Amino acid sequence: MQEKEILKLSKDITNYIRDFDRCYDNAETLKDLGKEVDDLREQINRLEKADANDFYLERLKESHDMKAILYNELLKLHDQNIIILWQETSKI
């Protein structure tokens, strides 16, 4: 291999590792955020059954909705990162 080819391969491998790390970090964040959304949903269900304070319940619902939206947006980003990772794989 020529030096130019080796440098290109090294760059491609570096990019792949960076993108893989990004996918892994996003997957971990999705896992944690998904658990938070599920926990909030359970807490909301319990409070609705107990006829809890409406103000507190509405605040929990707002928090749940915001985290669910964030989860969905992060999931879209994760999908894009998987595509980028696949593209990087084809370069190596």
Rosetta blueprint (number, residue, H / E / L):
1 M L
2 Q L
3 E H
4 K H
5 E H
6 I H
7 L H
8 K H
9 L H
10 S H
11 K H
12 D H
13 I H
14 T H
15 N H
16 Y H
17 I H
18 R H
19 D H
20 F H
21 D H
22 R H
23 C H
24 Y H
25 D H
26 N H
27 A H
28 E H
29 T H
30 L H
31 K H
32 D H
33 L H
34 G H
35 K H
36 E H
37 V H
38 D H
39 D H
40 L H
41 R H
42 E H
43 Q H
44 I H
45 N H
46 R H
47 L H
48 E H
49 K H
50 A L
51 D L
52 A L
53 N L
54 D H
55 F H
56 Y H
57 L H
58 E H
59 R H
60 L H
61 K H
62 E H
63 S H
64 H H
65 D H
66 M H
67 K H
68 A H
69 I H
70 L H
71 Y H
72 N H
73 E H
74 L H
75 L H
76 K H
77 L H
78 H H
79 D H
80 Q H
81 N H
82 I H
83 I H
84 I H
85 L H
86 W H
87 Q H
88 E H
89 T H
90 S H
91 K H
92 I L
